[in-house]
């Protein structure tokens, strides 16, 4: 141990004895109180100007003391709160808190205990763990949960290194609901969720591939969304490549079309499974079509979807009648159900083999079907025979 470190060692012992009257040396605080302590101590060092971007070994330093670093335009500060010395070296307790610019209420509070240091600074990277689960409401129907286990801040000799995230996204059941394989909706109260883990230096790096479990949009009864490729975009500097916005599409946080300020979920590719009422006589599998480019954001659900030649007259049935589905289109804009249009041919039981009627129709947001059948001038029908008992 060199002489300069011994001097710092003795000085810090003196300062430590003073700091204990202020610091949190009670390490068993409940999480909620520890979160409040982290925010309070960060405010204290900031208001008192006891913050620097480095520690000068030649100048006495009072605890608590803040070390700061600017990352992507945001100042990140770690507070050195208390110090313990052992024959193996010095160990400190440190706090930091991070606020997301989209949330006025939620602060992510982190804490490290027994972070080792010497006269050169931290021994390796100090990892401050999230003190308690925290959530941000990113839309009326969507919450982003930061998990205590796996969410952390890493701080090295040069300051802030990265933010590690272990997150879960939860969608409200009034918006979308889990779908069972048979096309019914989940009745257990479960919610559609997705989880992801990543590490970033700033929020604007948070554009990440995710998976979403099968679901139904509440306002589109019976249609199952099986997403195979999706992106969560929490950045204000970039969007996912190949994202396509509807013409003129804007949100409160994206005042100009096609802006990188857009945030939300971009569902690139998926299968849309039709309601079980549409049946193929030769298969028990639900009929589906491929779709792309759905947005879920602060305005809700937006997408224009279409499928073609999904069911021919020979194999299709609906309500016991031979039925084909040549086209189906679905339009939802900012959570408002627009329409589901469909067209094809239908064969009534009284019609001769090989003849059919063309229909067009729609499905309303209650799941009711309305069909318009085009009658030709002459439509061959089987002769009906009646008997009188």
LODREN-658086 format. One record per residue (C-alpha): residue number from 0; residue in three letters; x, y, z. Coordinates in steps of 0.25 Angstrom, whole numbers. Layout:
! residues N
PT  torpa  vexza     xx     yy     zz
PT    NUM    ALA      X      Y      Z
...
END
This chain:
! residues 389
PT  torpa  vexza     xx     yy     zz
PT      0    UNK      0      0      0
PT      1    UNK      7     13     -4
PT      2    UNK      8     26      4
PT      3    UNK     -2     34     -4
PT      4    UNK    -13     23     -2
PT      5    UNK    -10     23     13
PT      6    UNK    -12     38     14
PT      7    UNK    -26     36      7
PT      8    UNK    -29     24     15
PT      9    UNK    -27     32     28
PT     10    UNK    -34     44     23
PT     11    UNK    -46     36     18
PT     12    UNK    -47     29     32
PT     13    UNK    -49     43     38
PT     14    UNK    -59     47     27
PT     15    UNK    -66     34     29
PT     16    UNK    -68     36     44
PT     17    UNK    -76     49     40
PT     18    UNK    -83     43     28
PT     19    UNK    -89     32     36
PT     20    UNK    -99     42     43
PT     21    UNK   -104     45     29
PT     22    UNK   -103     32     21
PT     23    UNK   -111     20     20
PT     24    UNK   -102     11     28
PT     25    UNK   -115      3     32
PT     26    UNK   -114     -7     20
PT     27    UNK   -127    -14     23
PT     28    UNK   -136     -2     19
PT     29    UNK   -149     -7     12
PT     30    UNK   -148     -5     -3
PT     31    UNK   -158      6     -4
PT     32    UNK   -150     14      7
PT     33    UNK   -137     11      0
PT     34    UNK   -142     16    -13
PT     35    UNK   -146     29     -6
PT     36    UNK   -133     30      0
PT     37    UNK   -126     29    -13
PT     38    UNK   -134     40    -19
PT     39    UNK   -132     49     -7
PT     40    UNK   -117     47     -6
PT     41    UNK   -115     49    -21
PT     42    UNK   -123     63    -19
PT     43    UNK   -114     66     -7
PT     44    UNK   -101     65    -14
PT     45    UNK   -106     72    -26
PT     46    UNK   -112     84    -19
PT     47    UNK   -100     85    -10
PT     48    UNK    -90     85    -22
PT     49    UNK    -83     73    -16
PT     50    UNK    -82     66    -30
PT     51    UNK    -70     65    -39
PT     52    UNK    -66     57    -52
PT     53    UNK    -54     51    -44
PT     54    UNK    -48     50    -30
PT     55    UNK    -36     58    -27
PT     56    UNK    -27     51    -17
PT     57    UNK    -21     64    -13
PT     58    UNK    -34     70     -9
PT     59    UNK    -42     66      3
PT     60    UNK    -55     60     -1
PT     61    UNK    -67     59      8
PT     62    UNK    -77     48      7
PT     63    UNK    -87     47      1
PT     64    UNK    -80     51    -12
PT     65    UNK    -85     50    -26
PT     66    UNK    -77     46    -38
PT     67    UNK    -84     50    -51
PT     68    UNK    -83     47    -66
PT     69    UNK    -90     52    -78
PT     70    UNK    -96     41    -87
PT     71    UNK   -103     44   -100
PT     72    UNK   -107     58    -95
PT     73    UNK   -112     53    -81
PT     74    UNK   -104     54    -68
PT     75    UNK   -102     42    -60
PT     76    UNK    -98     43    -46
PT     77    UNK    -93     32    -36
PT     78    UNK    -93     36    -21
PT     79    UNK    -82     30    -12
PT     80    UNK    -90     29      1
PT     81    UNK    -82     21     11
PT     82    UNK    -69     14     12
PT     83    UNK    -63      2     20
PT     84    UNK    -49     -2     21
PT     85    UNK    -43    -16     23
PT     86    UNK    -30    -23     21
PT     87    UNK    -34    -26      7
PT     88    UNK    -37    -12      3
PT     89    UNK    -48     -2      3
PT     90    UNK    -62     -5      0
PT     91    UNK    -73      6     -2
PT     92    UNK    -88      7     -3
PT     93    UNK    -93     15    -15
PT     94    UNK   -106     20    -21
PT     95    UNK   -111     25    -34
PT     96    UNK   -124     29    -40
PT     97    UNK   -129     29    -55
PT     98    UNK   -141     36    -60
PT     99    UNK   -147     34    -73
PT    100    UNK   -150     47    -81
PT    101    UNK   -164     41    -84
PT    102    UNK   -168     39    -70
PT    103    UNK   -170     50    -60
PT    104    UNK   -172     40    -48
PT    105    UNK   -164     28    -50
PT    106    UNK   -149     28    -45
PT    107    UNK   -141     16    -46
PT    108    UNK   -132     15    -33
PT    109    UNK   -120      6    -32
PT    110    UNK   -111      2    -21
PT    111    UNK    -97     -5    -19
PT    112    UNK    -92    -10     -6
PT    113    UNK    -78    -15     -4
PT    114    UNK    -72     -9    -17
PT    115    UNK    -57    -10    -16
PT    116    UNK    -48      1    -19
PT    117    UNK    -33      5    -17
PT    118    UNK    -25     18    -19
PT    119    UNK    -27     16    -34
PT    120    UNK    -42     16    -33
PT    121    UNK    -52      4    -34
PT    122    UNK    -46    -10    -35
PT    123    UNK    -53    -14    -48
PT    124    UNK    -67     -9    -51
PT    125    UNK    -76     -6    -40
PT    126    UNK    -90    -12    -43
PT    127    UNK   -102     -4    -36
PT    128    UNK   -115    -13    -36
PT    129    UNK   -129     -8    -37
PT    130    UNK   -134     -6    -23
PT    131    UNK   -149    -10    -27
PT    132    UNK   -157    -13    -39
PT    133    UNK   -162      0    -46
PT    134    UNK   -172      2    -57
PT    135    UNK   -174     13    -68
PT    136    UNK   -188     15    -74
PT    137    UNK   -183     16    -89
PT    138    UNK   -198     16    -94
PT    139    UNK   -212     15    -88
PT    140    UNK   -212      0    -90
PT    141    UNK   -197     -3    -89
PT    142    UNK   -187     -3    -77
PT    143    UNK   -172     -5    -77
PT    144    UNK   -167    -12    -65
PT    145    UNK   -153    -12    -60
PT    146    UNK   -149    -24    -53
PT    147    UNK   -141    -23    -40
PT    148    UNK   -134    -36    -43
PT    149    UNK   -125    -33    -56
PT    150    UNK   -127    -18    -57
PT    151    UNK   -114    -11    -53
PT    152    UNK   -104      1    -56
PT    153    UNK    -89     -2    -58
PT    154    UNK    -79      9    -54
PT    155    UNK    -65      7    -57
PT    156    UNK    -52     16    -55
PT    157    UNK    -57     25    -66
PT    158    UNK    -71     27    -60
PT    159    UNK    -84     22    -65
PT    160    UNK    -82      9    -74
PT    161    UNK    -96      4    -78
PT    162    UNK   -110      1    -73
PT    163    UNK   -114    -13    -73
PT    164    UNK   -129    -16    -75
PT    165    UNK   -138    -28    -71
PT    166    UNK   -152    -23    -75
PT    167    UNK   -166    -28    -77
PT    168    UNK   -176    -22    -85
PT    169    UNK   -191    -24    -81
PT    170    UNK   -203    -21    -90
PT    171    UNK   -216    -18    -84
PT    172    UNK   -227    -28    -86
PT    173    UNK   -237    -18    -91
PT    174    UNK   -227    -15   -102
PT    175    UNK   -222    -29   -107
PT    176    UNK   -224    -43   -100
PT    177    UNK   -217    -56   -101
PT    178    UNK   -223    -66   -111
PT    179    UNK   -224    -81   -109
PT    180    UNK   -220    -90   -121
PT    181    UNK   -234    -93   -124
PT    182    UNK   -238    -78   -126
PT    183    UNK   -244    -76   -113
PT    184    UNK   -239    -65   -104
PT    185    UNK   -232    -68    -90
PT    186    UNK   -242    -68    -79
PT    187    UNK   -232    -69    -67
PT    188    UNK   -229    -54    -66
PT    189    UNK   -215    -55    -73
PT    190    UNK   -209    -43    -80
PT    191    UNK   -201    -43    -93
PT    192    UNK   -187    -40    -90
PT    193    UNK   -173    -40    -95
PT    194    UNK   -159    -40    -88
PT    195    UNK   -146    -35    -93
PT    196    UNK   -132    -33    -88
PT    197    UNK   -121    -24    -93
PT    198    UNK   -111    -14    -89
PT    199    UNK   -110      1    -94
PT    200    UNK   -102     14    -92
PT    201    UNK   -115     22    -94
PT    202    UNK   -130     21    -96
PT    203    UNK   -128     25   -110
PT    204    UNK   -121     11   -113
PT    205    UNK   -133      3   -109
PT    206    UNK   -138     -3   -122
PT    207    UNK   -139    -18   -120
PT    208    UNK   -145    -30   -126
PT    209    UNK   -156    -36   -117
PT    210    UNK   -166    -48   -118
PT    211    UNK   -181    -46   -114
PT    212    UNK   -190    -58   -111
PT    213    UNK   -202    -60   -119
PT    214    UNK   -214    -51   -117
PT    215    UNK   -227    -45   -121
PT    216    UNK   -230    -30   -123
PT    217    UNK   -242    -28   -114
PT    218    UNK   -249    -20   -125
PT    219    UNK   -247    -31   -136
PT    220    UNK   -254    -44   -130
PT    221    UNK   -248    -57   -134
PT    222    UNK   -236    -53   -142
PT    223    UNK   -223    -58   -136
PT    224    UNK   -210    -51   -138
PT    225    UNK   -198    -60   -138
PT    226    UNK   -186    -50   -139
PT    227    UNK   -173    -56   -144
PT    228    UNK   -164    -43   -145
PT    229    UNK   -166    -31   -136
PT    230    UNK   -158    -19   -131
PT    231    UNK   -159    -11   -119
PT    232    UNK   -155      4   -122
PT    233    UNK   -152     13   -109
PT    234    UNK   -143     22   -117
PT    235    UNK   -145     36   -121
PT    236    UNK   -133     36   -131
PT    237    UNK   -136     24   -140
PT    238    UNK   -147     15   -144
PT    239    UNK   -146      0   -148
PT    240    UNK   -142     -2   -162
PT    241    UNK   -153     -4   -172
PT    242    UNK   -164      2   -163
PT    243    UNK   -175      7   -172
PT    244    UNK   -185     17   -166
PT    245    UNK   -199     20   -172
PT    246    UNK   -199     32   -181
PT    247    UNK   -199     44   -172
PT    248    UNK   -198     36   -160
PT    249    UNK   -195     45   -147
PT    250    UNK   -196     43   -132
PT    251    UNK   -194     54   -121
PT    252    UNK   -180     50   -119
PT    253    UNK   -177     49   -134
PT    254    UNK   -183     62   -140
PT    255    UNK   -177     60   -154
PT    256    UNK   -179     48   -163
PT    257    UNK   -168     37   -163
PT    258    UNK   -161     43   -151
PT    259    UNK   -150     36   -142
PT    260    UNK   -158     41   -130
PT    261    UNK   -168     30   -132
PT    262    UNK   -168     20   -121
PT    263    UNK   -176      7   -120
PT    264    UNK   -177     -7   -125
PT    265    UNK   -175    -10   -140
PT    266    UNK   -180    -24   -144
PT    267    UNK   -172    -27   -156
PT    268    UNK   -178    -41   -160
PT    269    UNK   -189    -50   -155
PT    270    UNK   -200    -60   -158
PT    271    UNK   -214    -55   -157
PT    272    UNK   -223    -67   -153
PT    273    UNK   -238    -66   -157
PT    274    UNK   -249    -69   -147
PT    275    UNK   -252    -84   -146
PT    276    UNK   -265    -82   -154
PT    277    UNK   -257    -82   -166
PT    278    UNK   -254    -97   -169
PT    279    UNK   -246   -105   -178
PT    280    UNK   -253   -119   -180
PT    281    UNK   -239   -126   -182
PT    282    UNK   -232   -120   -170
PT    283    UNK   -234   -117   -155
PT    284    UNK   -224   -105   -156
PT    285    UNK   -229    -91   -156
PT    286    UNK   -229    -83   -169
PT    287    UNK   -219    -72   -168
PT    288    UNK   -212    -62   -177
PT    289    UNK   -198    -55   -176
PT    290    UNK   -198    -40   -172
PT    291    UNK   -188    -29   -169
PT    292    UNK   -187    -15   -163
PT    293    UNK   -195    -13   -151
PT    294    UNK   -193     -2   -141
PT    295    UNK   -196     -2   -127
PT    296    UNK   -193     11   -120
PT    297    UNK   -199     22   -111
PT    298    UNK   -211     23   -121
PT    299    UNK   -213      8   -120
PT    300    UNK   -214     -2   -131
PT    301    UNK   -212      2   -146
PT    302    UNK   -212     -7   -158
PT    303    UNK   -217    -11   -172
PT    304    UNK   -217    -25   -175
PT    305    UNK   -222    -34   -187
PT    306    UNK   -222    -48   -191
PT    307    UNK   -226    -55   -204
PT    308    UNK   -230    -68   -209
PT    309    UNK   -231    -74   -196
PT    310    UNK   -242    -85   -197
PT    311    UNK   -248    -91   -210
PT    312    UNK   -262    -95   -212
PT    313    UNK   -259   -110   -212
PT    314    UNK   -253   -110   -198
PT    315    UNK   -259    -98   -191
PT    316    UNK   -271    -98   -182
PT    317    UNK   -278    -88   -174
PT    318    UNK   -291    -92   -166
PT    319    UNK   -292   -105   -174
PT    320    UNK   -292    -98   -188
PT    321    UNK   -281    -99   -198
PT    322    UNK   -273    -86   -197
PT    323    UNK   -261    -80   -203
PT    324    UNK   -253    -68   -198
PT    325    UNK   -246    -61   -209
PT    326    UNK   -242    -48   -202
PT    327    UNK   -242    -43   -188
PT    328    UNK   -237    -29   -183
PT    329    UNK   -236    -23   -169
PT    330    UNK   -234     -9   -166
PT    331    UNK   -232     -3   -152
PT    332    UNK   -227     11   -150
PT    333    UNK   -222     17   -137
PT    334    UNK   -230      7   -129
PT    335    UNK   -243     10   -137
PT    336    UNK   -249     -2   -144
PT    337    UNK   -251      2   -159
PT    338    UNK   -256    -11   -166
PT    339    UNK   -254    -25   -169
PT    340    UNK   -258    -28   -184
PT    341    UNK   -259    -41   -190
PT    342    UNK   -263    -47   -204
PT    343    UNK   -265    -61   -211
PT    344    UNK   -275    -71   -215
PT    345    UNK   -286    -78   -207
PT    346    UNK   -294    -90   -211
PT    347    UNK   -308    -92   -205
PT    348    UNK   -313   -106   -202
PT    349    UNK   -324   -104   -213
PT    350    UNK   -314   -101   -224
PT    351    UNK   -310   -110   -235
PT    352    UNK   -295   -116   -234
PT    353    UNK   -285   -107   -241
PT    354    UNK   -294    -94   -239
PT    355    UNK   -291    -83   -228
PT    356    UNK   -294    -69   -225
PT    357    UNK   -284    -58   -223
PT    358    UNK   -285    -51   -210
PT    359    UNK   -278    -39   -203
PT    360    UNK   -280    -35   -189
PT    361    UNK   -274    -30   -176
PT    362    UNK   -272    -34   -161
PT    363    UNK   -275    -23   -151
PT    364    UNK   -268    -21   -138
PT    365    UNK   -278    -30   -131
PT    366    UNK   -274    -42   -139
PT    367    UNK   -287    -42   -147
PT    368    UNK   -286    -45   -162
PT    369    UNK   -294    -38   -173
PT    370    UNK   -294    -43   -187
PT    371    UNK   -299    -38   -200
PT    372    UNK   -302    -49   -210
PT    373    UNK   -302    -46   -225
PT    374    UNK   -314    -53   -232
PT    375    UNK   -313    -56   -247
PT    376    UNK   -325    -54   -256
PT    377    UNK   -325    -69   -257
PT    378    UNK   -319    -78   -246
PT    379    UNK   -321    -93   -247
PT    380    UNK   -328    -99   -235
PT    381    UNK   -332   -113   -231
PT    382    UNK   -346   -116   -231
PT    383    UNK   -352   -117   -217
PT    384    UNK   -361   -129   -214
PT    385    UNK   -372   -128   -203
PT    386    UNK   -380   -139   -198
PT    387    UNK   -393   -138   -190
PT    388    UNK   -396   -148   -180
END
